């Protein structure tokens, strides 16, 4: 990690290597899952328990902490944004997210090199001391709060700074990108956007449907972010943004990050490499501006280290979250992105960005653009 260059990634999760390390290898992890299932645990319960195991090991085992630190050093990512996920079906989304938030807080409390990032100034501190910074996000604010504005404040107080209004389906705040409705931002959604800006958070519209995207841009007094999506004009997928949406984002002085999931950036079954991601990045740069684009790999579903025994469960989980069953069935979960197969391959992506855009612009794309966007949004929020 450079003392001057910041690399940012909306990763959506800690890399799978992190939990694998806590078991001293994939065999140990798979054996534990098998034992839990034999004892009557469901796969959603297994998912939660293996991450509970990881954080206990992170607290108590220095060798594991050192391996995790080495993982991020090898990847070269200084700042990543992660989602506190809720998998166990017997608890509410808010309860599940707070459970995962507590795991992250334990890691922050344990490792002096791992920092919770809540302001742009915190990013500068990471730049100076070579630490790893984590920006907490939520990917379905409507489900996480049941529409309660006070619960948005609760998440903010827990350290969440990036607030994605919807996931793929309709919720109380707006319409998701794969919902049959074409509805826009609701009245409660407008109140949520206003509150996020008042608190100083980032309004994220990555999974929002087109009308909700446009409405949110119009509603927000501060620039908004599409932290992890694609360009529909490159590959027509509902997780992409149309040229119209990107033009409005440019007028808003917002930010656009591109995902590294092969089934979003190219037709399912076609060869997909980092160059495909670069094509989306170029297109976003043409419309939003090269100074306003970046990377949001959202990579963990494609990571070749995804535990095999959880792949079937995960496919069902994302179907329930609003992804098309037919398309999910064809996805190669854990298939990687050819030359980007696991998180420690991140330097391949950084090199491709530098080769494409040149050193100066690449510095922006790899992290400085996101930092500049966050500072810009905070200035406007503070002035409001």
C-alpha positions in Angstrom: 0.0 0.0 0.0 1.3 3.4 -1.0 1.8 6.3 1.4 0.3 8.6 -1.2 -2.1 6.5 -3.3 -5.5 5.5 -1.9 -7.2 2.4 -3.4 -10.9 2.1 -2.6 -13.2 -0.7 -3.3 -16.9 -1.2 -2.6 -16.3 -4.9 -1.9 -19.6 -5.6 -0.2 -18.0 -8.3 2.1 -14.7 -9.3 3.7 -12.9 -11.6 1.3 -13.6 -15.3 1.7 -9.9 -15.9 2.4 -10.5 -14.2 5.7 -12.9 -16.8 7.0 -10.9 -19.6 5.4 -7.8 -18.5 7.2 -9.7 -18.8 10.5 -10.1 -22.5 9.8 -6.5 -22.9 8.5 -7.9 -23.9 5.1 -11.0 -24.7 3.1 -11.0 -28.3 4.3 -11.5 -27.2 7.9 -14.2 -24.8 6.9 -16.1 -27.3 4.9 -15.8 -29.9 7.6 -17.3 -27.5 10.2 -20.2 -26.7 7.9 -20.8 -30.5 7.4 -20.8 -31.0 11.1 -23.2 -28.2 11.7 -25.6 -29.5 9.1 -25.4 -33.0 10.6 -26.4 -31.5 13.9 -29.5 -29.9 12.4 -28.3 -26.4 11.4 -29.7 -24.8 8.3 -27.3 -23.2 5.8 -28.3 -19.7 6.8 -27.4 -20.6 10.4 -24.1 -22.1 9.1 -23.3 -18.8 7.3 -23.7 -16.8 10.5 -21.8 -19.3 12.6 -18.7 -19.4 10.4 -18.4 -15.6 10.5 -18.9 -15.8 14.3 -16.0 -18.3 14.3 -13.9 -16.0 12.2 -14.3 -13.0 14.5 -13.6 -15.1 17.6 -10.3 -16.2 15.9 -9.6 -12.6 14.9 -9.9 -11.6 18.6 -7.8 -14.5 20.0 -5.3 -15.7 17.3 -2.5 -13.4 16.3 -1.4 -15.6 13.4 -4.9 -15.3 11.9 -4.9 -11.6 12.3 -1.5 -11.4 10.6 -2.8 -13.6 7.7 -5.8 -11.3 7.3 -3.5 -8.2 7.3 -1.3 -9.9 4.7 -4.4 -10.6 2.6 -5.2 -6.9 2.4 -1.6 -5.9 1.8 -1.4 -8.3 -1.1 -4.6 -7.1 -2.6 -3.3 -3.5 -2.2 -6.8 -2.2 -1.1 -6.5 0.6 1.5 -10.2 1.4 2.0 -13.0 -1.0 1.4 -16.7 -0.7 2.0 -18.4 -3.7 3.4 -22.1 -4.6 4.0 -23.2 -6.0 7.4 -25.2 -8.9 6.1 -28.2 -10.6 7.7 -28.6 -14.3 6.7 -30.3 -16.0 9.5 -34.0 -16.1 8.6 -35.3 -16.3 12.2 -34.2 -12.7 13.0 -35.1 -9.4 11.5 -32.9 -7.7 8.9 -32.0 -4.9 11.4 -31.1 -7.4 14.1 -29.0 -9.4 11.7 -27.2 -6.3 10.4 -26.5 -5.1 13.9 -25.1 -8.6 14.7 -22.6 -8.2 11.8 -21.9 -4.6 12.8 -20.9 -5.9 16.2 -18.5 -8.4 14.5 -16.8 -5.5 12.7 -16.6 -3.4 15.8 -14.8 -6.3 17.5 -12.3 -6.4 14.7 -11.7 -2.7 14.9 -11.2 -2.9 18.7 -8.8 -5.8 18.3 -6.4 -4.8 15.5 -4.7 -1.4 15.6 -4.1 -1.6 11.8 -7.9 -1.9 11.0 -9.8 1.4 11.2 -13.5 2.2 11.1 -13.9 5.0 8.6 -16.6 7.5 9.3 -15.3 10.7 7.7 -13.1 11.7 4.7 -10.5 12.8 7.3 -10.3 9.2 8.5 -9.3 8.2 5.0 -6.4 10.7 5.2 -5.3 9.1 8.5 -5.1 5.7 6.8 -3.1 7.2 4.0 -0.6 8.5 6.5 -0.1 5.4 8.6 -0.6 2.5 6.1 -3.6 1.0 7.9 -6.7 -0.6 6.3 -9.9 1.3 6.5 -13.5 0.0 6.4 -16.5 2.1 5.5 -19.7 0.4 6.6 -22.7 0.4 4.3 -26.2 -1.0 4.2 -27.6 -2.3 0.9 -31.4 -2.3 1.5 -32.2 0.6 3.8 -36.0 -0.1 3.6 -35.7 -3.6 4.8 -33.0 -2.7 7.4 -35.2 -0.1 9.0 -38.8 -1.1 8.0 -39.0 2.5 6.9 -38.2 3.9 10.3 -36.2 7.1 10.1 -35.0 6.7 13.7 -33.5 3.4 12.7 -31.5 5.2 10.0 -30.0 7.3 12.8 -29.4 4.0 14.8 -27.4 2.6 11.8 -25.5 5.9 11.5 -24.6 5.9 15.2 -23.3 2.3 14.7 -20.9 3.7 12.0 -22.8 3.1 8.8 -22.0 5.8 6.3 -23.2 4.6 2.9 -27.0 4.1 2.7 -28.4 2.2 -0.3 -32.1 3.1 -0.5 -33.4 -0.2 -2.1 -32.2 -3.6 -3.1 -33.7 -5.2 -6.2 -37.4 -5.0 -5.2 -39.9 -2.4 -4.1 -39.6 -1.2 -0.5 -41.0 1.6 1.5 -38.5 4.1 0.2 -38.6 3.3 -3.5 -38.5 0.8 -6.4 -35.6 -1.6 -6.9 -33.9 -2.2 -10.2 -35.6 -5.6 -10.9 -39.1 -4.8 -9.7 -42.0 -5.0 -12.2 -43.1 -1.6 -10.9 -41.7 1.6 -12.5 -42.4 3.6 -9.3 -40.1 6.2 -8.0 -38.9 7.6 -4.7 -41.7 7.5 -2.1 -42.6 10.3 0.3 -40.9 8.3 3.0 -37.9 7.9 0.7 -37.6 11.6 0.3 -37.6 12.0 4.1 -34.9 9.3 4.2 -32.7 11.1 1.6 -33.1 14.4 3.5 -32.1 12.7 6.8 -29.1 10.9 5.3 -27.9 14.3 4.1 -28.6 15.9 7.4 -26.6 13.3 9.2 -23.7 13.4 6.7 -24.1 10.0 5.1 -23.8 9.0 1.5 -27.0 8.4 -0.5 -26.4 5.3 -2.6 -28.7 4.4 -5.6 -26.8 1.4 -7.0 -29.8 -1.0 -6.9 -32.5 1.6 -7.4 -34.9 1.4 -10.4 -34.6 4.1 -13.1 -37.4 6.4 -11.8 -36.2 6.0 -8.2 -32.7 6.8 -9.4 -33.8 10.0 -11.2 -36.1 11.0 -8.3 -33.3 10.6 -5.7 -30.8 12.6 -7.7 -33.4 15.4 -8.0 -34.3 15.2 -4.3 -30.8 15.1 -2.8 -29.2 18.4 -2.0 -25.8 16.7 -2.1 -24.2 14.6 -4.8 -25.2 10.9 -4.7 -23.3 7.7 -5.5 -23.8 4.7 -7.6 -21.2 2.7 -5.7 -21.4 -0.6 -7.6 -23.3 -1.0 -10.9 -22.7 -1.3 -14.7 -23.4 0.6 -17.9 -26.5 -0.6 -19.7 -25.2 0.7 -23.0 -22.3 -1.7 -22.8 -24.4 -4.7 -21.6 -28.1 -4.5 -21.0 -28.7 -5.8 -17.5 -31.0 -4.5 -14.8 -28.1 -4.0 -12.5 -26.9 -1.4 -14.9 -27.6 2.3 -15.3 -28.9 3.8 -18.5 -27.2 6.7 -20.3 -30.1 8.9 -19.1 -29.4 8.0 -15.5 -25.7 8.6 -15.9 -26.2 12.0 -17.5 -28.3 13.0 -14.6 -25.7 11.7 -12.2 -23.1 13.8 -14.0 -25.3 16.9 -13.6 -25.5 16.0 -9.9 -21.6 15.8 -9.7 -22.1 12.3 -8.4 -19.9 9.2 -8.4 -20.1 5.9 -10.3 -18.3 2.7 -9.4 -18.2 -0.4 -11.7 -18.7 -4.0 -10.4 -16.5 -7.0 -11.2 -19.2 -9.6 -11.4 -19.1 -11.4 -14.7 -22.8 -12.1 -15.0 -23.6 -8.3 -14.7 -21.0 -6.9 -17.1 -21.3 -9.4 -19.9 -23.8 -12.1 -21.2 -23.9 -15.2 -19.0 -21.6 -17.9 -20.4 -19.4 -15.5 -22.4 -15.7 -15.2 -21.6 -15.3 -12.3 -19.2 -12.0 -10.7 -18.2 -10.9 -7.5 -16.5 -11.0 -5.8 -19.9 -14.8 -6.2 -19.9 -14.9 -4.2 -16.6 -12.6 -1.6 -18.2 -15.1 -1.2 -21.1 -17.8 -0.3 -18.6 -15.4 2.0 -16.8 -14.6 3.8 -20.0 -18.3 4.3 -20.9 -19.0 5.6 -17.4 -16.1 8.0 -17.8 -17.4 9.3 -21.1 -20.7 10.3 -19.5 -20.1 11.0 -15.8 -16.5 12.2 -16.3 -13.3 10.3 -15.6 -12.9 12.4 -12.4 -16.1 10.8 -11.0 -15.7 7.1 -11.7 -14.2 4.3 -9.6 -14.3 0.6 -8.7 -16.9 -1.2 -6.7 -16.1 -4.9 -7.3 -18.9 -6.4 -5.2 -16.7 -9.4 -5.7 -17.4 -12.0 -3.0 -20.0 -14.0 -5.0 -17.5 -14.5 -7.9 -14.6 -15.2 -5.6 -13.1 -18.6 -6.5 -12.7 -19.2 -2.7 -16.4 -19.3 -2.1 -17.2 -22.3 0.0 -18.6 -25.0 -2.3 -21.1 -26.3 0.3 -22.7 -22.8 0.5 -23.1 -22.1 -3.2 -26.6 -23.7 -3.5 -27.8 -21.9 -0.5 -26.4 -18.5 -1.7 -28.2 -18.9 -5.0 -31.5 -19.4 -3.3 -30.7 -16.5 -0.9 -30.2 -14.0 -3.8 -33.3 -15.2 -5.6 -35.3 -14.4 -2.5 -33.6 -10.9 -2.6 -35.0 -10.2 -6.0 -32.6 -11.7 -8.6 -34.1 -13.7 -11.5 -34.2 -17.4 -10.8 -33.5 -18.4 -14.4 -30.4 -16.2 -14.6 -29.2 -17.1 -11.1 -29.3 -20.8 -12.1 -26.9 -20.1 -15.0 -24.5 -18.1 -12.8 -21.1 -19.5 -12.1 -20.8 -18.6 -8.5 -17.1 -18.7 -7.5 -16.1 -18.6 -11.1 -14.0 -15.5 -10.9 -13.3 -13.0 -13.6 -10.6 -14.9 -15.6 -7.6 -12.9 -14.5 -9.3 -11.7 -11.3 -10.3 -14.9 -9.5 -9.8 -14.1 -5.8 -9.4 -10.9 -3.8 -5.6 -11.1 -3.7 -5.7 -10.7 -7.5 -6.8 -7.1 -7.1 -3.4 -5.8 -8.4 -4.4 -7.2 -11.8 -7.3 -4.8 -11.8 -5.2 -1.9 -10.6 -2.7 -2.5 -13.4 -5.4 -2.7 -16.0 -6.8 0.7 -14.9 -3.4 2.2 -15.0 -2.6 0.8 -18.4 -5.9 2.1 -19.7 -6.1 5.6 -18.3 -2.5 6.5 -17.5 -1.0 7.0 -14.0 -2.6 10.4 -13.1 -6.2 9.6 -14.1 -5.8 6.0 -12.7 -5.0 7.4 -9.3 -8.4 9.0 -9.3 -10.2 6.0 -10.6 -8.6 3.7 -8.1 -9.6 5.8 -5.1 -9.0 9.5 -5.1 -12.2 10.1 -7.1 -14.3 8.5 -4.3 -12.5 10.5 -1.6 -13.1 13.7 -3.6 -16.7 12.9 -4.1 -17.2 12.2 -0.3 -15.5 15.5 0.6 -17.7 17.3 -2.0 -20.9 15.8 -0.6 -19.9 16.6 3.0 -19.1 20.2 2.2 -22.6 20.7 0.7 -24.2 18.8 3.5 -22.4 21.0 6.1 -23.4 24.2 4.3 -27.1 23.1 4.1 
